[in-house]
Amino acid sequence: MSRAAGHTPAARVARIESLSIPLPQVFDMRPGTPLARLLPLLLACWLLALGGCATVGHVDRAEVAGKTYVVTGASSGIGRGVAEKLGSMGANVVLVARRTELLREVAAEVQARGGQALPVTADVSRADDMARVMRETLARFGPIHVWINNAAVGTIGRFVDVPLEDHARVVDVNLKGVIHGSHVALRQFRQQGFGSLVNMGSIESESPLAYHASYASTKAAILALGRALNEELRLAGLRKVAVSTVMPWAVDTPFFQHASNHSGREPAVILPDDPRKVADAVVWVSLHPREEFPVGWKANLAYAGHRVAPDLSERLSADVMHRYQMEKAPPAPATSGSLHRPVEVGRGVDGGHREPPGAVGARPTVP
Ligand SMILES: NC(=O)c1ccc[n+]([C@@H]2O[C@H](COP(=O)([O-])OP(=O)(O)OC[C@H]3O[C@@H](n4cnc5c(N)ncnc54)[C@H](OP(=O)(O)O)[C@@H]3O)[C@@H](O)[C@H]2O)c1
């Protein structure tokens, strides 16, 4: 059977080619084309732009001096770094955590740097304790400018291998603790007509990691809480009250010494950031509220990657976590860390993960 001339396959291809709109040459990405040659440069610019977004602006001492800050989890790590930074800027700092002797040490440091300090021993998972923190703060310093819910604990391991009481405690401290703190803070801010609430999330608020299931869930919930609260504040017309969620990448703090760990291996701490840079970011955002605030280029890249391609980014990060947490990390015994009661170890701002191997205080970091 003969075909009409215009219906042969060759004619159809020719017609489609004539109909197709050629992409301008500028979008041609074949090797050797101008765009292909420019691609590494464009990628570098994009990374720099992300880094730029994450760069916190300068904070003048005058912006902070005399203001009252409540910082939970102030006995070590980022919270201690924030407290010390605020001290050097002349703030009144209320230091909250369970280890009283460390809070006294941090209070002395804050005062030595020029600030005022009030240590209050409290467990954030107890609503009564948070109400007491509020009462003691008001009695000592009057109105509160910034409340930072920073205290948290973590648990590492296959979800089914981690005891249920550790998962439950992570929720009690990380989520209920933030709800308790946010409740007392926002009631006070509403009465005052101003205030900045800063909640410590994590990059895991956006992009959860395998073997961190309950921790990641609490951090995602903290981000959702902040978004919902900002809507309520807008609807209530409270323009001078805002909630920020800070989202750091892994940070070199004692967090991993304090975490519950049922993975059978040392915690994998991948390319951790400097805790003092995160502390600076927390101080900056307390004055320039941002609903979501990924800190540093790694967190910004992970955040953008998860927004654009969530399944791919989760698959890649899970594969990396599996390799470094479950296969490559040295063996370690099971522990509930500092979840149920505080521990002696892990007292400074730094965790020692960036120290060269073998140095005093060095702790394993992968890769
Ligand atoms: N390190 C990281 O890789 C990383 C990454 C992203 C986000 N973060 C977040 O950063 C925040 C600070 O953690 P960090 O890295 O600085 O670790 P950290 O050194 O272990 O600090 C946690 C702080 O929370 C306090 N805390 C724990 N349980 C508490 C409770 N029930 N009541 C009151 N205080 C309690 C701890 O002090 P006591 O034991 O004295 O109570 C300590 O001061 C957390 O929200 C964490 O999720 C950390």
The ligand as a Tripos MOL2 file, in Angstrom:
@<TRIPOS>MOLECULE
LIG
   48    52     1     0     0
SMALL
NO_CHARGES

@<TRIPOS>ATOM
      1 N1         25.4220   20.7650   67.3060 N.am      1 LIG1
      2 C1         24.7770   20.6130   66.1580 C.2       1 LIG1
      3 O1         25.2410   19.9300   65.2230 O.2       1 LIG1
      4 C2         23.4650   21.3160   65.9530 C.ar      1 LIG1
      5 C3         22.9960   21.4620   64.6360 C.ar      1 LIG1
      6 C4         21.7760   22.1030   64.4400 C.ar      1 LIG1
      7 C5         21.0580   22.5720   65.5240 C.ar      1 LIG1
      8 N2         21.5440   22.3900   66.7900 N.ar      1 LIG1
      9 C6         20.7410   22.8650   67.9020 C.3       1 LIG1
     10 O2         21.4720   23.8010   68.6720 O.3       1 LIG1
     11 C7         20.9390   23.8280   69.9950 C.3       1 LIG1
     12 C8         22.0430   23.8100   71.0170 C.3       1 LIG1
     13 O3         22.7080   22.5660   70.9570 O.3       1 LIG1
     14 P1         24.2830   22.4840   71.0380 P.3       1 LIG1
     15 O4         24.7610   21.9890   69.7260 O.co2     1 LIG1
     16 O5         24.8400   23.7300   71.5780 O.co2     1 LIG1
     17 O6         24.4740   21.2590   72.0500 O.3       1 LIG1
     18 P2         24.7570   21.2120   73.6610 P.3       1 LIG1
     19 O7         26.1040   21.7370   73.9580 O.co2     1 LIG1
     20 O8         24.4480   19.8200   74.0630 O.co2     1 LIG1
     21 O9         23.6980   22.2190   74.2500 O.3       1 LIG1
     22 C9         22.4160   21.8190   74.6840 C.3       1 LIG1
     23 C10        22.0330   22.6670   75.8540 C.3       1 LIG1
     24 O10        20.7130   22.3280   76.2640 O.3       1 LIG1
     25 C11        20.7070   22.1060   77.6750 C.3       1 LIG1
     26 N3         19.6460   21.1530   78.0110 N.ar      1 LIG1
     27 C12        19.5140   19.8740   77.6120 C.ar      1 LIG1
     28 N4         18.4060   19.3490   78.1410 N.ar      1 LIG1
     29 C13        17.8190   20.3220   78.8800 C.ar      1 LIG1
     30 C14        16.6410   20.3860   79.6710 C.ar      1 LIG1
     31 N5         15.8280   19.3270   79.8100 N.pl3     1 LIG1
     32 N6         16.3510   21.5470   80.2970 N.ar      1 LIG1
     33 C15        17.1720   22.6230   80.1810 C.ar      1 LIG1
     34 N7         18.2940   22.6140   79.4310 N.ar      1 LIG1
     35 C16        18.6080   21.4680   78.7930 C.ar      1 LIG1
     36 C17        22.0940   21.5800   77.9850 C.3       1 LIG1
     37 O11        22.5070   21.8490   79.3190 O.3       1 LIG1
     38 P3         22.2470   20.9440   80.6270 P.3       1 LIG1
     39 O12        22.6820   19.5540   80.2980 O.co2     1 LIG1
     40 O13        23.0860   21.6320   81.6450 O.co2     1 LIG1
     41 O14        20.7840   21.0430   80.9180 O.co2     1 LIG1
     42 C18        22.9310   22.4550   77.0640 C.3       1 LIG1
     43 O15        23.1750   23.7110   77.6660 O.3       1 LIG1
     44 C19        19.9540   22.6560   70.0720 C.3       1 LIG1
     45 O16        18.6490   23.1320   69.8810 O.3       1 LIG1
     46 C20        20.3600   21.7970   68.8980 C.3       1 LIG1
     47 O17        19.2970   20.9940   68.4350 O.3       1 LIG1
     48 C21        22.7280   21.7950   67.0180 C.ar      1 LIG1
@<TRIPOS>BOND
     1     1     2 1
     2     2     3 2
     3     2     4 1
     4     4     5 ar
     5     4    48 ar
     6     5     6 ar
     7     6     7 ar
     8     7     8 ar
     9     8     9 1
    10     8    48 ar
    11     9    10 1
    12     9    46 1
    13    10    11 1
    14    11    12 1
    15    11    44 1
    16    12    13 1
    17    13    14 1
    18    14    15 2
    19    14    16 1
    20    14    17 1
    21    17    18 1
    22    18    19 2
    23    18    20 1
    24    18    21 1
    25    21    22 1
    26    22    23 1
    27    23    24 1
    28    23    42 1
    29    24    25 1
    30    25    26 1
    31    25    36 1
    32    26    27 ar
    33    26    35 ar
    34    27    28 ar
    35    28    29 ar
    36    29    30 ar
    37    29    35 ar
    38    30    31 1
    39    30    32 ar
    40    32    33 ar
    41    33    34 ar
    42    34    35 ar
    43    36    37 1
    44    36    42 1
    45    37    38 1
    46    38    39 2
    47    38    40 1
    48    38    41 1
    49    42    43 1
    50    44    45 1
    51    44    46 1
    52    46    47 1
@<TRIPOS>SUBSTRUCTURE
     1 LIG1         1 GROUP 0 **** ****
